Amino acid sequence: MPCLLMSRPCKVCGKHHDFFFSEGELVVDRRYEYQCPQTGQTGYLWDFTRVEAVSAPPPGGVELHPTEELSGRHGVST
């Protein structure tokens, strides 16, 4: 089931987007990449605080993809 992160600020353009993750389970200690819909540049999210399960990705949502990098939370260095 997809996970949704509503109205998060984009680390690339600064505007708010709805992000979603649809591959397996979202792991908070991992870094995820995405393509900014405004600039096309790659951005990264890793500071997840509120995630909700949804039945389908939102229209216009930005898909997150896992990277091999750790998030840096809980004292883990990136």
SENUMI-977356 format. One line per 5 residues: number of its first residue (from 1); their letters; for each residue x, z, y of N, C-alpha, C. Coordinates in nm, 3 decimals, padded with zeros to 5 digits, always signed. Atoms other than C-alpha are relative to their C-alpha. Example, Ala and Ser with C-alpha at 12.3 -4.5 7.8 and 13.67 -1.06 7.14 Angstrom:
2
1> as> +00.089,+00.000,-00.119,+01.230,+00.780,-00.450,+00.090,+00.000,+00.120  -00.082,-00.006,-00.119,+01.367,+00.714,-00.106,-00.077,+00.073,+00.109 $
This chain:
78
1> mpcll> +00.085,+00.000,-00.118,+00.000,+00.000,+00.000,+00.089,+00.000,+00.124  -00.082,+00.006,-00.120,+00.142,-00.091,+00.342,-00.004,+00.131,+00.080  -00.009,-00.113,-00.092,+00.255,+00.180,+00.582,+00.002,-00.054,+00.141  +00.012,+00.045,-00.138,+00.185,+00.153,+00.951,+00.058,+00.103,+00.096  -00.052,-00.083,-00.108,+00.372,+00.291,+01.252,-00.061,-00.056,+00.127 $
6> msrpc> +00.076,+00.051,-00.113,+00.136,+00.251,+01.546,+00.074,+00.014,+00.132  -00.042,+00.001,-00.139,+00.246,+00.160,+01.895,+00.132,+00.074,+00.024  -00.134,-00.057,-00.017,+00.617,+00.241,+01.873,+00.078,-00.082,+00.100  -00.082,+00.078,-00.092,+00.861,+00.142,+02.148,+00.104,-00.081,-00.077  -00.098,+00.090,+00.061,+01.078,-00.152,+02.048,+00.137,+00.035,+00.056 $
11> kvcgk> -00.135,-00.033,-00.042,+01.449,-00.073,+02.058,+00.071,-00.120,+00.063  -00.059,+00.120,-00.060,+01.516,-00.431,+02.175,-00.059,-00.027,+00.137  +00.063,+00.040,-00.127,+01.261,-00.509,+02.448,-00.065,+00.116,+00.075  +00.061,-00.115,-00.064,+01.116,-00.164,+02.521,-00.152,+00.003,-00.001  +00.146,+00.003,+00.007,+00.755,-00.275,+02.476,-00.046,+00.065,-00.130 $
16> hhdff> +00.055,-00.063,+00.120,+00.528,-00.107,+02.222,-00.055,-00.107,-00.095  +00.050,+00.087,+00.106,+00.456,-00.286,+01.894,-00.055,+00.087,-00.111  +00.044,-00.064,+00.123,+00.270,-00.194,+01.577,+00.093,-00.049,-00.110  -00.093,+00.034,+00.108,+00.526,-00.188,+01.294,-00.064,+00.034,-00.133  +00.051,-00.032,+00.133,+00.447,-00.198,+00.924,+00.107,-00.026,-00.104 $
21> fsege> -00.091,+00.013,+00.112,+00.630,-00.169,+00.596,-00.084,-00.024,-00.124  +00.086,+00.032,+00.114,+00.488,-00.331,+00.284,+00.075,-00.006,-00.133  -00.080,+00.009,+00.122,+00.773,-00.319,+00.028,+00.025,+00.137,-00.061  -00.026,-00.127,+00.066,+00.744,-00.011,-00.192,-00.028,+00.120,+00.088  +00.019,-00.125,-00.072,+00.785,+00.333,-00.037,+00.095,+00.010,+00.119 $
26> lvvdr> -00.081,-00.021,-00.120,+00.909,+00.402,+00.316,+00.079,+00.129,-00.018  -00.087,-00.115,+00.017,+01.207,+00.639,+00.298,+00.054,+00.039,+00.138  -00.035,-00.040,-00.136,+01.268,+00.841,+00.615,+00.150,+00.007,+00.025  -00.144,-00.007,-00.018,+01.643,+00.869,+00.554,+00.068,-00.137,-00.005  -00.054,+00.135,-00.002,+01.690,+00.490,+00.565,-00.025,-00.065,+00.135 $
31> ryeyq> +00.018,+00.080,-00.121,+01.730,+00.249,+00.853,-00.069,-00.130,-00.039  +00.076,+00.122,+00.026,+01.492,-00.049,+00.873,+00.021,-00.096,+00.116  -00.018,+00.101,-00.105,+01.537,-00.375,+01.060,-00.127,-00.080,+00.019  +00.115,+00.084,-00.033,+01.285,-00.603,+01.228,+00.044,-00.104,+00.101  -00.021,+00.102,-00.102,+01.268,-00.910,+01.448,-00.095,+00.028,+00.115 $
36> cpqtg> +00.085,-00.026,-00.116,+01.141,-00.834,+01.798,-00.083,-00.125,+00.028  +00.085,+00.117,-00.025,+00.841,-01.062,+01.862,+00.016,-00.056,+00.142  -00.019,+00.046,-00.138,+00.929,-01.086,+02.232,+00.129,-00.079,+00.017  -00.132,+00.061,-00.022,+01.299,-01.181,+02.206,+00.056,-00.071,-00.122  -00.054,+00.057,+00.123,+01.357,-01.277,+01.841,+00.126,+00.070,-00.047 $
41> qtgyl> -00.121,-00.073,+00.039,+01.652,-01.035,+01.828,-00.032,+00.104,-00.106  +00.015,-00.101,+00.103,+01.707,-00.796,+01.541,+00.008,+00.139,+00.063  +00.001,-00.139,-00.043,+01.621,-00.433,+01.608,-00.005,+00.090,-00.122  -00.003,-00.095,+00.110,+01.640,-00.119,+01.397,-00.086,+00.121,+00.034  +00.076,-00.125,-00.013,+01.407,+00.178,+01.344,+00.048,+00.094,-00.108 $
46> wdftr> -00.043,-00.101,+00.097,+01.503,+00.500,+01.172,-00.058,+00.137,+00.029  +00.050,-00.131,-00.039,+01.329,+00.785,+01.352,-00.151,+00.009,-00.023  +00.141,-00.001,+00.037,+00.999,+00.806,+01.166,-00.056,+00.140,+00.008  +00.063,-00.131,-00.011,+00.774,+01.094,+01.260,-00.144,-00.003,-00.049  +00.140,+00.010,+00.043,+00.420,+00.971,+01.189,-00.024,-00.138,-00.060 $
51> veavs> +00.026,+00.124,+00.072,+00.329,+00.707,+00.932,-00.135,+00.014,-00.067  +00.129,-00.005,+00.070,-00.014,+00.621,+00.799,-00.012,-00.116,-00.097  +00.025,+00.104,+00.099,-00.116,+00.425,+00.491,-00.118,-00.084,+00.046  +00.108,+00.092,-00.036,-00.331,+00.119,+00.556,-00.021,-00.098,-00.114  +00.029,+00.093,+00.108,-00.498,-00.134,+00.329,+00.061,-00.138,+00.024 $
56> apppg> -00.061,+00.130,-00.034,-00.346,-00.434,+00.513,+00.080,+00.015,+00.128  -00.077,-00.004,-00.125,-00.087,-00.498,+00.783,-00.089,-00.034,+00.120  +00.081,+00.029,-00.118,-00.225,-00.506,+01.138,+00.025,-00.142,+00.052  -00.022,+00.132,-00.061,-00.277,-00.842,+01.314,+00.111,+00.012,+00.105  -00.109,-00.001,-00.097,+00.040,-00.918,+01.508,+00.102,+00.109,-00.024 $
61> gvelh> -00.094,-00.107,+00.032,+00.226,-00.631,+01.338,+00.139,-00.055,-00.029  -00.140,+00.038,+00.021,+00.605,-00.641,+01.313,+00.047,+00.063,-00.131  -00.037,-00.049,+00.132,+00.733,-00.613,+00.957,+00.141,+00.061,+00.001  -00.128,-00.068,+00.017,+01.014,-00.369,+00.876,+00.059,-00.038,-00.135  -00.072,+00.031,+00.124,+01.278,-00.449,+00.613,+00.110,+00.104,-00.018 $
66> pteel> -00.101,-00.103,+00.021,+01.503,-00.187,+00.453,+00.141,-00.057,+00.012  -00.141,+00.035,+00.000,+01.877,-00.197,+00.514,+00.070,+00.096,-00.095  -00.077,-00.090,+00.086,+02.151,-00.029,+00.313,+00.052,+00.120,+00.079  -00.051,-00.106,-00.086,+02.226,+00.202,+00.608,-00.089,+00.124,-00.005  +00.074,-00.125,-00.012,+02.126,+00.567,+00.618,-00.042,+00.020,+00.144 $
71> sgrhg> +00.057,-00.017,-00.133,+01.926,+00.683,+00.918,+00.082,+00.088,+00.092  -00.071,-00.095,-00.084,+02.155,+00.959,+01.040,-00.075,+00.129,+00.018  +00.078,-00.123,-00.006,+01.880,+01.220,+01.013,+00.061,+00.104,-00.093  -00.043,-00.110,+00.085,+01.957,+01.557,+00.861,+00.151,+00.005,-00.018  -00.144,-00.011,+00.005,+02.327,+01.532,+00.940,+00.069,-00.112,-00.076 $
76> vst> -00.060,+00.112,+00.071,+02.382,+01.206,+00.749,+00.054,-00.098,+00.104  -00.057,+00.092,-00.099,+02.618,+00.980,+00.945,-00.030,-00.143,-00.035  +00.028,+00.143,+00.022,+02.549,+00.610,+00.993,+00.115,-00.084,+00.045 $
